Amino acid sequence: MGLFSNKYNTPFDNEDMRRVRHVGKPKATHVKATGYMTTRSALFLGYTLISLCMLYSLGNTAVWWPAACAAAVLLFWSVTLRFFIQPKLSALSFILCALFFTAAAEVSYRLGWCSAAAGAMFIPMAIGMMSLSRFKSDDEDKFSVPVFGDEVFKPFLLAVSASTVGFFASGLFEKRYIFTILLAAIAFLIVFSWALSKISGTPRLITSRSLTEFWDIPVADYQEVKRFVFSRAAFSIVMVIIAGMLFALWVIVGGPYARMISVPSAALVQTILSVALLSFSRSGIRKSIFGLRYFVSETAIGAQFLAIFFLAHQERVPAVFTILIAIVLAILTDTMLTGLLSVIRRRLIFVTKSRFLDGLPFYLVLTSLICMIVETCLYSLTGL
């Protein structure tokens, strides 16, 4: 028995069946899981970054003010709305956050710290805060309150750091544009992710896992085209109504009062219209990524885009021609961005890409390209 107490093979064993020396239970300590953000925190980071980059591109704004104002409102939200706003009330969360930002921007405008349009620029961040209230944490069946450290504070700190780098990097050019600030900020996020991965020895990606996956892309058929066309038509209707509401507000109220209530009024009206359209739409249109899944976010940004045109003409009502141009630009931009994202998501299935660029950074790059096109169209418009 002593001969076979050793863990070696005997000379009479088949060579293919020989056992190796027993070295104990195998371990895989060299394999480390990739670090991802949760989907809601990644969306919050992306929307906050867009808001800060837009604010840094405005004139008559103190350098320290965008980050300070965003931090103040976010802290207030964290100790209040974060604890009791549930997914079904996420639209209410967006409206309240828009009111918070409007009030903070109005006070700051009177103190000379920011531009009159600063309140509208915070709407993407308000959408990101709504995302924190709207989505469950990844791999969880029940909704839980967003963790302040990992899902709120760290993404916000990354957004502030990246937008600050983008602001100073864009100073190398003749004029600061949104797309140049955003591109420089995205480059910072990619380099930061790569450096953090090298230091920790574990891939740390500035995105969520779901933003890098494409299992939910529907089959390309005629029904999806119909859903896309229907949702874009619904967006156009909402934009026309919002523009008419803002025009009436500017004519009836006028002056400083119209400036104070234009942003929250646009946010409230577009939210009511969007939720109503979602409620009466078919399930296939409402849940399709080519349909109305992100409709509230789309109309929120489009409504504030229209509000900026009015805020740029505080002393008088904008010309009808200018308002028509704003409506057309909003509709074309939405169609271009949603169509591009729809096509890109399908094409990316067959493309090998860097993991540091995949997901949120790539979508932000596409957003910066759309911003470049829109800013180019705005060159010839006075007052903007």
C-alpha positions as CSV (number, residue, x, y, z in Angstrom):
1,M,0.0,0.0,0.0
2,G,2.9,2.3,0.6
3,L,3.7,2.2,-3.1
4,F,0.3,3.7,-3.9
5,S,0.2,6.2,-1.1
6,N,2.2,8.6,-3.2
7,K,0.3,10.9,-5.4
8,Y,2.4,10.0,-8.5
9,N,1.2,7.7,-11.4
10,T,2.5,4.2,-11.6
11,P,4.6,3.1,-14.5
12,F,1.8,0.8,-15.6
13,D,-0.8,3.6,-16.1
14,N,-1.8,4.7,-19.5
15,E,0.1,7.9,-20.3
16,D,-3.0,9.7,-21.3
17,M,-4.7,8.9,-18.0
18,R,-1.7,9.7,-15.8
19,R,-2.3,11.9,-12.8
20,V,-0.2,14.9,-12.0
21,R,1.2,15.6,-8.6
22,H,-1.5,16.7,-6.2
23,V,-0.8,20.3,-5.2
24,G,-3.9,21.0,-3.1
25,K,-7.1,22.8,-4.1
26,P,-6.6,25.0,-7.2
27,K,-7.1,28.7,-6.8
28,A,-7.8,31.4,-9.3
29,T,-6.5,34.4,-7.4
30,H,-5.0,35.8,-10.6
31,V,-8.4,36.2,-12.1
32,K,-10.2,39.4,-11.0
33,A,-13.7,40.5,-12.1
34,T,-14.0,43.6,-14.2
35,G,-15.3,46.6,-12.2
36,Y,-18.5,48.1,-13.7
37,M,-20.7,50.9,-12.5
38,T,-24.4,50.4,-12.0
39,T,-26.6,51.5,-14.9
40,R,-28.3,54.3,-13.0
41,S,-25.0,55.7,-11.7
42,A,-23.5,55.5,-15.2
43,L,-26.4,57.4,-16.6
44,F,-26.2,60.0,-13.8
45,L,-22.5,60.5,-14.6
46,G,-23.2,60.9,-18.3
47,Y,-26.0,63.4,-17.9
48,T,-24.2,65.4,-15.2
49,L,-21.1,65.6,-17.4
50,I,-23.2,67.0,-20.3
51,S,-24.7,69.6,-18.1
52,L,-21.4,70.8,-16.7
53,C,-19.8,70.9,-20.1
54,M,-22.7,73.1,-21.4
55,L,-22.4,75.4,-18.4
56,Y,-18.7,75.8,-18.9
57,S,-19.3,76.9,-22.5
58,L,-21.6,79.8,-21.4
59,G,-20.2,83.3,-21.0
60,N,-20.8,85.5,-18.0
61,T,-20.4,82.5,-15.7
62,A,-18.0,82.2,-12.8
63,V,-15.6,79.3,-13.2
64,W,-16.4,77.8,-9.8
65,W,-20.1,78.2,-10.0
66,P,-21.3,75.2,-12.1
67,A,-19.7,72.6,-9.9
68,A,-20.7,74.5,-6.7
69,C,-24.3,74.9,-7.7
70,A,-24.6,71.3,-8.9
71,A,-23.1,70.0,-5.6
72,A,-25.5,72.1,-3.5
73,V,-28.6,70.9,-5.3
74,L,-27.3,67.3,-5.3
75,L,-26.6,67.4,-1.6
76,F,-30.1,68.7,-0.9
77,W,-31.6,65.9,-3.1
78,S,-29.5,63.3,-1.4
79,V,-30.8,64.0,2.1
80,T,-34.4,64.5,0.9
81,L,-35.8,63.1,-2.3
82,R,-33.4,60.2,-2.5
83,F,-35.1,58.4,0.3
84,F,-38.7,58.4,-0.7
85,I,-39.0,58.9,-4.5
86,Q,-39.8,55.5,-6.1
87,P,-39.6,54.5,-9.7
88,K,-43.3,55.2,-10.4
89,L,-42.7,58.8,-9.2
90,S,-39.5,59.3,-11.1
91,A,-41.2,62.0,-13.3
92,L,-42.0,63.9,-10.2
93,S,-38.4,63.6,-9.1
94,F,-37.4,65.2,-12.4
95,I,-39.8,68.1,-12.0
96,L,-38.7,68.8,-8.4
97,C,-35.0,68.7,-9.4
98,A,-35.7,71.1,-12.3
99,L,-37.4,73.5,-9.8
100,F,-34.3,73.2,-7.4
101,F,-31.9,74.0,-10.2
102,T,-34.1,76.9,-11.5
103,A,-34.3,78.5,-8.1
104,A,-30.5,78.1,-7.5
105,A,-29.8,79.5,-11.0
106,E,-32.1,82.5,-10.5
107,V,-30.6,83.5,-7.2
108,S,-27.1,83.1,-8.7
109,Y,-28.1,85.1,-11.8
110,R,-29.1,88.0,-9.6
111,L,-25.8,87.8,-7.8
112,G,-24.0,88.0,-11.1
113,W,-22.5,84.5,-10.9
114,C,-24.1,82.9,-14.0
115,S,-25.9,83.5,-17.2
116,A,-29.7,83.7,-17.5
117,A,-29.8,80.4,-19.4
118,A,-27.9,78.5,-16.7
119,G,-31.1,76.9,-15.3
120,A,-31.9,75.3,-18.6
121,M,-28.4,73.8,-18.9
122,F,-29.0,71.8,-15.6
123,I,-31.9,69.9,-17.1
124,P,-29.7,66.9,-18.3
125,M,-28.3,66.6,-14.7
126,A,-31.9,66.6,-13.5
127,I,-32.6,63.7,-15.9
128,G,-29.6,61.9,-14.4
129,M,-31.0,62.4,-10.9
130,M,-34.3,61.0,-12.2
131,S,-32.4,58.0,-13.5
132,L,-31.2,57.3,-10.0
133,S,-34.8,57.2,-8.8
134,R,-36.1,55.4,-11.9
135,F,-33.8,52.3,-12.3
136,K,-33.1,49.4,-9.9
137,S,-29.5,48.6,-9.1
138,D,-28.1,46.0,-11.5
139,D,-28.9,42.4,-10.6
140,E,-31.4,43.4,-7.9
141,D,-35.1,42.4,-8.1
142,K,-36.4,45.2,-5.9
143,F,-35.7,48.9,-6.0
144,S,-33.3,50.2,-3.4
145,V,-32.2,53.7,-2.4
146,P,-29.1,54.7,-4.5
147,V,-25.9,54.4,-2.4
148,F,-24.6,57.9,-1.8
149,G,-20.9,57.0,-2.0
150,D,-20.7,54.6,-5.0
151,E,-23.7,55.7,-7.0
152,V,-24.0,59.4,-6.3
153,F,-20.8,61.0,-4.9
154,K,-18.2,59.1,-7.0
155,P,-19.9,59.6,-10.4
156,F,-20.5,63.3,-9.5
157,L,-16.8,63.7,-8.6
158,L,-15.8,62.1,-11.9
159,A,-18.1,64.4,-13.8
160,V,-16.8,67.5,-12.1
161,S,-13.1,66.4,-12.6
162,A,-13.7,65.5,-16.3
163,S,-15.6,68.7,-17.1
164,T,-13.0,70.9,-15.4
165,V,-10.3,69.2,-17.5
166,G,-12.4,69.7,-20.6
167,F,-12.9,73.4,-19.7
168,F,-9.2,74.2,-19.4
169,A,-8.3,72.0,-22.4
170,S,-10.8,73.8,-24.6
171,G,-9.1,77.1,-23.7
172,L,-6.4,76.2,-26.2
173,F,-8.8,76.9,-29.0
174,E,-10.2,80.2,-30.2
175,K,-13.6,79.8,-28.5
176,R,-15.0,77.3,-26.0
177,Y,-17.6,75.1,-27.6
178,I,-19.7,72.4,-26.0
179,F,-18.4,69.6,-28.2
180,T,-14.7,70.4,-27.6
181,I,-15.2,70.5,-23.8
182,L,-17.1,67.3,-23.9
183,L,-14.5,65.5,-26.1
184,A,-11.7,66.5,-23.8
185,A,-13.8,65.4,-20.8
186,I,-14.4,62.0,-22.4
187,A,-10.6,61.6,-23.1
188,F,-10.0,62.3,-19.4
189,L,-12.5,59.6,-18.4
190,I,-10.8,57.0,-20.7
191,V,-7.3,57.8,-19.5
192,F,-8.5,57.8,-15.9
193,S,-10.1,54.4,-16.4
194,W,-7.0,53.0,-18.0
195,A,-4.7,54.4,-15.3
196,L,-6.9,53.1,-12.5
197,S,-7.0,49.6,-14.1
198,K,-3.2,49.5,-14.4
199,I,-2.7,50.6,-10.8
200,S,-5.3,48.2,-9.3
201,G,-4.5,45.3,-11.5
202,T,-8.3,45.0,-12.2
203,P,-10.2,46.5,-15.2
204,R,-12.2,49.5,-13.9
205,L,-14.5,50.7,-16.6
206,I,-16.5,54.0,-16.6
207,T,-19.7,52.4,-17.8
208,S,-22.2,49.8,-16.7
209,R,-22.3,46.3,-18.1
210,S,-25.8,46.7,-19.7
211,L,-24.5,49.7,-21.7
212,T,-22.0,47.5,-23.4
213,E,-24.4,44.7,-24.2
214,F,-26.8,44.4,-27.2
215,W,-29.0,41.5,-26.3
216,D,-32.1,43.8,-26.3
217,I,-31.8,45.0,-29.9
218,P,-35.0,43.9,-31.7
219,V,-35.1,42.2,-35.0
220,A,-34.9,44.7,-37.9
221,D,-38.4,44.7,-39.3
222,Y,-41.0,47.1,-40.6
223,Q,-42.7,47.4,-37.2
224,E,-39.6,48.9,-35.7
225,V,-39.4,51.5,-38.4
226,K,-43.1,52.4,-37.7
227,R,-42.3,52.7,-34.0
228,F,-39.4,55.0,-34.8
229,V,-41.5,57.2,-37.0
230,F,-44.3,57.3,-34.5
231,S,-42.1,58.4,-31.7
232,R,-40.4,61.1,-33.7
233,A,-43.8,62.4,-34.8
234,A,-44.9,62.5,-31.1
235,F,-41.7,64.3,-30.2
236,S,-42.4,66.9,-32.9
237,I,-45.9,67.5,-31.6
238,V,-44.6,68.0,-28.0
239,M,-42.0,70.5,-29.3
240,V,-44.6,72.6,-31.2
241,I,-46.8,72.7,-28.0
242,I,-43.9,73.7,-25.8
243,A,-42.8,76.5,-28.2
244,G,-46.4,77.8,-28.3
245,M,-46.5,77.7,-24.5
246,L,-43.3,79.6,-24.2
247,F,-44.3,82.2,-26.8
248,A,-47.6,82.8,-24.9
249,L,-45.7,83.0,-21.7
250,W,-43.3,85.6,-23.1
251,V,-46.1,87.7,-24.6
252,I,-48.5,87.6,-21.6
253,V,-46.0,87.7,-18.7
254,G,-42.8,89.0,-20.3
255,G,-39.6,90.3,-18.8
256,P,-37.9,88.8,-15.7
257,Y,-41.0,86.9,-14.6
258,A,-41.1,84.9,-17.9
259,R,-37.4,84.2,-17.4
260,M,-38.0,82.8,-13.9
261,I,-40.8,80.4,-14.8
262,S,-39.9,79.4,-18.4
263,V,-37.6,76.5,-17.4
264,P,-39.9,74.9,-14.8
265,S,-43.0,75.5,-17.0
266,A,-41.4,73.8,-20.0
267,A,-40.3,70.9,-17.7
268,L,-43.8,70.5,-16.3
269,V,-45.7,70.7,-19.5
270,Q,-43.4,68.4,-21.4
271,T,-43.5,65.8,-18.6
272,I,-47.3,65.8,-18.5
273,L,-47.5,65.5,-22.3
274,S,-44.8,62.7,-22.4
275,V,-46.4,60.7,-19.6
276,A,-49.8,61.0,-21.3
277,L,-48.4,59.8,-24.6
278,L,-46.7,56.9,-22.9
279,S,-49.9,55.9,-21.0
280,F,-52.0,55.7,-24.1
281,S,-49.4,54.1,-26.4
282,R,-49.2,50.4,-27.2
283,S,-46.8,48.3,-25.1
284,G,-44.6,47.5,-28.1
285,I,-44.1,51.2,-28.9
286,R,-43.6,52.1,-25.2
287,K,-41.0,49.4,-24.5
288,S,-39.0,49.5,-27.8
289,I,-35.6,51.1,-27.8
290,F,-36.6,52.6,-31.2
291,G,-39.9,53.8,-29.7
292,L,-40.8,55.7,-26.5
293,R,-38.6,54.1,-23.9
294,Y,-36.5,57.2,-23.3
295,F,-39.2,59.7,-24.4
296,V,-39.4,61.7,-21.2
297,S,-35.6,62.4,-21.4
298,E,-35.8,63.3,-25.1
299,T,-38.6,65.8,-24.7
300,A,-37.0,67.3,-21.5
301,I,-33.8,68.2,-23.3
302,G,-35.8,69.4,-26.4
303,A,-38.0,71.6,-24.3
304,Q,-35.1,73.3,-22.6
305,F,-33.4,73.7,-25.9
306,L,-36.4,75.8,-27.0
307,A,-36.4,77.6,-23.7
308,I,-32.8,78.8,-24.3
309,F,-33.9,80.6,-27.4
310,F,-36.3,82.6,-25.4
311,L,-33.9,83.2,-22.5
312,A,-31.4,84.6,-25.1
313,H,-34.0,87.4,-25.9
314,Q,-35.0,88.6,-22.5
315,E,-35.9,92.1,-23.5
316,R,-38.2,91.2,-26.3
317,V,-40.2,88.3,-27.7
318,P,-38.2,86.2,-30.2
319,A,-39.2,86.5,-33.8
320,V,-41.5,83.8,-35.2
321,F,-38.9,82.8,-37.7
322,T,-36.3,82.3,-34.9
323,I,-38.8,80.1,-33.0
324,L,-39.5,78.0,-36.1
325,I,-35.8,77.5,-36.6
326,A,-35.5,76.4,-33.0
327,I,-38.3,73.9,-33.4
328,V,-36.8,72.5,-36.7
329,L,-33.4,72.2,-35.0
330,A,-34.8,70.4,-32.0
331,I,-36.7,67.9,-34.2
332,L,-33.8,67.2,-36.6
333,T,-31.4,66.8,-33.7
334,D,-33.6,64.3,-32.0
335,T,-34.2,62.4,-35.2
336,M,-30.5,62.3,-36.0
337,L,-29.3,61.3,-32.5
338,T,-31.9,58.6,-31.9
339,G,-31.4,57.2,-35.5
340,L,-27.7,57.2,-35.1
341,L,-27.8,55.4,-31.8
342,S,-30.2,52.9,-33.2
343,V,-27.9,52.1,-36.2
344,I,-24.7,52.2,-34.2
345,R,-26.0,49.8,-31.5
346,R,-26.8,47.2,-34.2
347,R,-23.4,47.7,-36.0
348,L,-21.4,47.4,-32.8
349,I,-22.3,43.8,-32.5
350,F,-19.8,43.0,-35.2
351,V,-17.1,45.4,-34.2
352,T,-14.1,44.9,-32.0
353,K,-13.6,47.9,-29.7
354,S,-11.5,49.0,-26.7
355,R,-13.2,48.1,-23.4
356,F,-12.2,51.5,-22.1
357,L,-14.2,53.2,-24.9
358,D,-17.1,50.8,-24.9
359,G,-20.5,51.8,-23.4
360,L,-20.9,55.2,-21.8
361,P,-17.8,56.9,-23.3
362,F,-18.7,55.8,-26.8
363,Y,-22.3,57.2,-26.4
364,L,-20.8,60.5,-25.1
365,V,-18.6,60.7,-28.2
366,L,-21.7,60.4,-30.4
367,T,-23.4,63.1,-28.3
368,S,-20.4,65.4,-28.8
369,L,-20.6,65.0,-32.5
370,I,-24.3,65.9,-32.5
371,C,-23.5,68.9,-30.4
372,M,-20.9,70.0,-33.0
373,I,-23.5,69.8,-35.7
374,V,-26.0,71.8,-33.7
375,E,-23.5,74.5,-32.7
376,T,-22.5,74.8,-36.3
377,C,-26.1,75.5,-37.2
378,L,-26.3,78.1,-34.5
379,Y,-23.3,80.2,-35.7
380,S,-25.5,82.4,-37.9
381,L,-28.2,83.1,-35.2
382,T,-27.8,86.3,-33.3
383,G,-28.1,86.3,-29.5
384,L,-26.8,82.7,-29.0
